[in-house]
Amino acid sequence: MKILTVNINSIRAHAETFIKTLESGEYDTILVQELKVEDANFPHNIFEEYGYNIKVFGQKSWNGVATFSKFSIEDTVRGIPNYPDVNARFIETVIDGHIRVINVYMPNGESETSPKFDYKIQWMKAFGEYISQYLNSPEAVIIGGDFNVAIEDRDVWKPENYIGSSISAPAARKILQEWFNDGWTDVWRKMHPDEIGYTWYGYRQHSFENNHGLRLDYFMTNKTATKMITKCEIDCMPRSNEKPTDHCGLMIKID
């Protein structure tokens, strides 16, 4: 099974780009973030012909996550259980009856001095508490999405430009690193220990062409799932299309 995660930065504005991914037939399951559309207006009709089951947790103008799969999708949970949140950032499903997949769009937080930064930290803490039950589970658990954190300076094209930014804030990095220290695996980094790779490129100043990016998108796996992963690569087709999102995709292959 091949799984892709991609922040589409508006599923309607970038529908053509996303359809190219569906048409390629490359991926069995696709995790999509930043839909920017509520459930009632999600354009199911233009996607269903490609053979995917779809589960959506949308929100008007902001946020929103959806999981597409050619396999069955069951046990859908929208929002972190027992964490009150008005934003659509979390959807959990069981794919093909045996792989638990959590699709997340973590808060950006803007800057360390922004009122939104505290929400980012609290959200990450609540998420960490929730997923702790799955770390040592015999069930394969795969978490994918836009984490909005660059875990190390080498994941930022020019670290000095991001001092004070929420994406490189020590408090956010500390929480993410604690998950890895506990035993969750940063799949791309495990498979590319010495490589520089980015998944986000802004639209200004030819950042994509100049490789001025950030690594914000992750697959994070529990101990059971980590043993199943055979490949993890960045797929920049969504960022290089004519009307691109600002994110590359990130893919894993599992056996």
Secondary structure, 3 states (H helix, E strand, C coil): CEEEEEECCCCCCCHHHHHHHHHHCCCCEEEEECCCCCHHHCCHHHHHHHCCEEEEECCCCCCCEEEEECCCEEEEEECCCCCCCCCCCEEEEEECCCEEEEEEECCCCCECCCHHHHHHHHHHHHHHHHHHHHCCCCCEEEEEEECCCCCCHHHECCHHHHCCEHHHCHHHHHHHHHHHHHCCEEHHHHHCCCCCCCCECCCCCCCCCCCCCECCEEEEECHHHHCCEEEEEEECHHHHCCCCCCECEEEEEEC
